[in-house]
Amino acid sequence: MGGLAAKAIASVQRFQQQAVGLLLYQSVLETPISRAWLNLLDALCREDSADCLTAYGVWFHALAAQQQTWQGHLIEQILRSENPFSQMAQRQPVQELPAALVAAVQNDLRRLQILYSCQCSQLSRWVQTVCQVPETPVVWHLEEEAWSEVSFVTLPDWQDGLVELATYYRQQGIGLVGQYWVFRWQADGLVGVPHPDPVQLQDLAAYDDPRQTLMQNTAFLLQGYPALHVLLYGSRGSGKSSLVKALVNEYGDRGLRLIQVDKAGMVHLPAIVERVRDLPQKFIIFVDDLSFEEDDDAFKALKVVLEGNVTARAQNVVVYATSNRRHLVREYFADRPRPSDQDEIQSWDTLQEKLSFSDRFGLTLTFESPDQKTYLAIVRHLAAQAQLPIADELLQQRSLQWATRHNGRSGRTARQFIDFLRAELALA
């Protein structure tokens, strides 16, 4: 048994040596799963039976909680790693990177490939050997993971996958931008949205002209051409917000990202633009239900982003805003100039500046309230997608009754009706 334990410990020490020799990818081993793995290796080397079994349990729990294998976790962390190589690879070709940086990456890829070869079943046997327990601990196992994102994991030598890895960083991003497609601006920083709205473009019916125009403008952005800021104006429930959110589900794999900013965060719009200006991905800053009060700081911040200042406009950022109001700045009767006004001589100019703020968007797309024909077309479209077993005549009759009794004709009303009908038919 002593010889078997010594052999197991020698193998464990080899993994430890590879881990401490990383030059750029140390962050890969700073996650809870990786730290639990390192603690298990340390406990095996110390031949402490109690600590070894405890460390194995902590590592098993960490893998089970994340529903990942050790290999899958390692690859995910490599693809998300923020380090000098991944940051520079986003902005310039591999051929232009410093030779020392490329050599460091090759060193790390060789070491990471060895860490990748560590099997859960082998660790379980080592724990049994070192701790001298009668049975091997339960081995964590998942179905074979297929990595369609990258192929270098199948290469005999991972160093040959350096160019592919650099290309991935340039196309998909690193860190948060590589992990998420949708963000919120919160507490002066970007926060990834793990479960964004899954709405798809094919889920949306009617409003073909504004949808095609918005898709075309987004294509300009993705292809590196100047794209326009867009105001989506129209009746409530017409699908304006859903259309914007569907864009990132359609083009996220091409590098499109969405940052939703609420009213309180709009004062930070210039800071948000500077945060993402130098990234290769393209960003839609999404402002939902836009309107302003008088002397609103958010008004001034958005004006800077739309019209620019001494700083050049970021070519990878556009603002898509939705509003139910054609005039985005609220106007009160007290704002209208009167002969008795003493505060401002050119008060009509100030008023016109407020009323014409929507003109600062390059495109204004109008979503009119649907007539009955359009409303029924939306209902039929959604019913077909849901594959509802209901006759068209009855569907038409019930959808019109629903609109009358609830919120009137709109895309939102149609969606609510179909959701209700789907549940009703399923339970019937």
JOQUI-V173827 format. One record per residue. N is the residue number from 0. PHI is phi in whole degrees, 0 to 359 (none if undefined). Layout:
((N;PHI) (N;PHI))
//
This chain:
((0;none) (1;298) (2;294) (3;295) (4;296) (5;297) (6;294) (7;297) (8;295) (9;298) (10;293) (11;297) (12;296) (13;296) (14;297) (15;298) (16;296) (17;293) (18;293) (19;284) (20;271) (21;293) (22;257) (23;238) (24;258) (25;300) (26;297) (27;300) (28;258) (29;251) (30;272) (31;304) (32;294) (33;293) (34;295) (35;296) (36;295) (37;296) (38;296) (39;294) (40;300) (41;296) (42;295) (43;297) (44;293) (45;278) (46;55) (47;265) (48;301) (49;295) (50;296) (51;295) (52;294) (53;296) (54;297) (55;296) (56;296) (57;296) (58;294) (59;301) (60;298) (61;296) (62;294) (63;295) (64;295) (65;267) (66;52) (67;226) (68;270) (69;300) (70;294) (71;296) (72;295) (73;298) (74;295) (75;301) (76;290) (77;297) (78;289) (79;264) (80;298) (81;259) (82;211) (83;306) (84;290) (85;296) (86;292) (87;285) (88;295) (89;293) (90;248) (91;212) (92;296) (93;301) (94;297) (95;263) (96;282) (97;303) (98;299) (99;295) (100;293) (101;297) (102;297) (103;295) (104;295) (105;298) (106;301) (107;292) (108;297) (109;296) (110;290) (111;295) (112;296) (113;292) (114;298) (115;298) (116;283) (117;290) (118;260) (119;300) (120;295) (121;293) (122;299) (123;299) (124;293) (125;295) (126;298) (127;298) (128;293) (129;292) (130;274) (131;56) (132;260) (133;292) (134;233) (135;286) (136;299) (137;303) (138;267) (139;288) (140;213) (141;231) (142;300) (143;306) (144;270) (145;258) (146;260) (147;286) (148;292) (149;221) (150;245) (151;297) (152;295) (153;267) (154;285) (155;299) (156;230) (157;297) (158;301) (159;287) (160;263) (161;299) (162;294) (163;298) (164;295) (165;297) (166;296) (167;298) (168;299) (169;291) (170;276) (171;254) (172;89) (173;231) (174;60) (175;299) (176;293) (177;279) (178;273) (179;236) (180;257) (181;236) (182;225) (183;242) (184;269) (185;213) (186;54) (187;64) (188;200) (189;277) (190;237) (191;291) (192;258) (193;289) (194;230) (195;289) (196;302) (197;277) (198;305) (199;247) (200;300) (201;289) (202;283) (203;264) (204;242) (205;66) (206;53) (207;296) (208;295) (209;297) (210;295) (211;296) (212;295) (213;293) (214;296) (215;295) (216;296) (217;292) (218;297) (219;302) (220;300) (221;294) (222;269) (223;88) (224;270) (225;300) (226;248) (227;265) (228;290) (229;231) (230;253) (231;259) (232;245) (233;164) (234;291) (235;294) (236;75) (237;271) (238;93) (239;298) (240;294) (241;298) (242;297) (243;296) (244;293) (245;291) (246;299) (247;289) (248;290) (249;279) (250;242) (251;301) (252;287) (253;259) (254;99) (255;278) (256;230) (257;237) (258;241) (259;272) (260;237) (261;272) (262;301) (263;293) (264;273) (265;293) (266;294) (267;265) (268;305) (269;300) (270;293) (271;297) (272;299) (273;293) (274;296) (275;247) (276;307) (277;268) (278;275) (279;284) (280;287) (281;253) (282;233) (283;258) (284;271) (285;255) (286;244) (287;262) (288;57) (289;280) (290;195) (291;228) (292;260) (293;296) (294;56) (295;277) (296;295) (297;296) (298;303) (299;292) (300;295) (301;293) (302;299) (303;297) (304;291) (305;286) (306;256) (307;84) (308;218) (309;291) (310;276) (311;297) (312;294) (313;287) (314;282) (315;254) (316;227) (317;227) (318;254) (319;246) (320;239) (321;246) (322;201) (323;270) (324;248) (325;289) (326;261) (327;281) (328;259) (329;298) (330;244) (331;245) (332;302) (333;294) (334;284) (335;287) (336;297) (337;232) (338;304) (339;276) (340;300) (341;242) (342;277) (343;215) (344;289) (345;263) (346;292) (347;296) (348;297) (349;297) (350;297) (351;295) (352;298) (353;293) (354;291) (355;264) (356;300) (357;298) (358;292) (359;286) (360;283) (361;294) (362;232) (363;239) (364;256) (365;258) (366;241) (367;284) (368;296) (369;290) (370;281) (371;298) (372;298) (373;293) (374;300) (375;294) (376;296) (377;296) (378;300) (379;296) (380;299) (381;292) (382;294) (383;294) (384;296) (385;280) (386;54) (387;280) (388;276) (389;213) (390;293) (391;298) (392;298) (393;291) (394;300) (395;297) (396;298) (397;290) (398;292) (399;290) (400;298) (401;299) (402;297) (403;294) (404;274) (405;243) (406;254) (407;81) (408;283) (409;194) (410;298) (411;295) (412;299) (413;298) (414;296) (415;296) (416;296) (417;295) (418;298) (419;296) (420;295) (421;301) (422;295) (423;297) (424;293) (425;294) (426;284) (427;287))
//
